[in-house]
Amino acid sequence: MKFKVFDAKSATVPGKIPTPALTMSRTGLFRPNVVLVEKLALEAGDLITLVQDEDRPTDWYITKYIETGVPVRFTKNGQPLFNHSTAAKELYATLGKEATETVRMQVATTPLVDANKAYYAIITKSAK
């Protein structure tokens, strides 16, 4: 007999996106989803940096390993947030979108590692 197991590992949480994602508001508020929080091992006070490739301006990355990043904070209900209005303005321009709507983008599951820092690609073509 061969069993197909349905347990805690195979369960999906309603509303949980199975891939890492980052939501950006017009005010520069960024909200990583639960999967991205796990990938980056984010905790309150960690520093997050958004990086744009100057040679390929549509390529953006997120990392927590740069000392000059912006601090992550968690709301009372555990939602992680960070602010960066300048990066949001540039990212909206890159996407060709008006800064009047909230945008959700998928993030790569495997990082690009450079100088012992992990950079997760923000998949700008997935912006909705």
N, C-alpha and C positions, 0 to 999 in steps of 0.2 A: 504494500500500500504506500502511496506517495501523497503526503499532505501539503496543501497550500495553506500557509500560516497567515492569519490575520491577527496581529498583536499591536503593541504600542509602537513598534518600529514602522509598521506598515500603515498606521492610522494617519490621516491628514486632518489638520485642524481646520474647521470651516473658516474661510476668509484668508487663510495663510497661503501666500504665494510660495510655491516650492523652490523658486529660484531667488537669488539675492536681488533686491530692488532698492532704488533710492527715489524718494518723492521730493520734489522741489516746488516751493511756492513762489509767488511773485515777489514776496517780501525778503526772500533769501533764507527762508527756513527750510532746512533739509531734514527728512525723516527716513532713516534706514529701516528696512523691514526686519523682522525677527531673524530671517535667514542670513542677511548681511551682518547683523549684530553678532551672530554666532561665528561667521567667517572671520570677522575682524576681531573677535573676542573683546568687544567693546564693554567698557565699564565707565561709570560716572567719573568725569575728570580726565579721561583719555583725550588725547589730542588728535584731531582729524585734519587731513589736508586734501584738498582737491587739486589735481595737477592737470594742466593742458599741455599736450605735446606741441611745441612751437613749430616743428617741421610738418606736423599733420594736425592742424587746428581742430579737426572734428574728433580727435582722439582725446578723451578725458579719463582720468583715473582717480581712485580714492585710496588713501593709505592712512594708517594711524602711526606710522613710524617716523614722522618728522617732528622735531622738537618745537617748531614754530607754528604748529597747527592751532585750530580753534577748539575750545573745550566742548566735549559732549556732556549733555546733562540729560537727566531722565525725569519725566513728569511723574506726578503722584501715582498714575496708573502704570508706570514702567515703560512708557514710550520714549525712546531715545531721540534727541533733537540736537541740532547744531545750526548756527547761523553764519552765513557769509553772503551778504548782499552783492558784493563786487563779483564774486564767482558766479552767482546766480545770473547777474546781468550778462556776463560774458557767455555763460552756457545757453541762456535763452537766445542770444545772438547767433551762436553756433548752430542751434537747432532751427533757426529761422522762425521762431515763434514769438508772439507777443507776450510780454511779461504780465499778462492779465489772467492767465490760466495756470492751474497746478499741473505739473508734468511728472509722470512716473516713468522711470527708466530701469531696465534690467541691468544687472551688474554681472560680469563674468564670474564663473565659479572657481577658476584657476588663476592665481596671480602671476603677474610678470615680476620676476625678482631681479632687482638691480641694486648692487652695493648692499646686499643683505636687507633690503627693504622690499616688502611685498606691495605691489601696486595692482589693484583690481580694476580692470577696464570697465568704464561706464559705457554701456552699449547705447550710444546716442540715437542710433537708427530705430531703437525700440520705443522711443519717447512717445507717450500717449497723453 
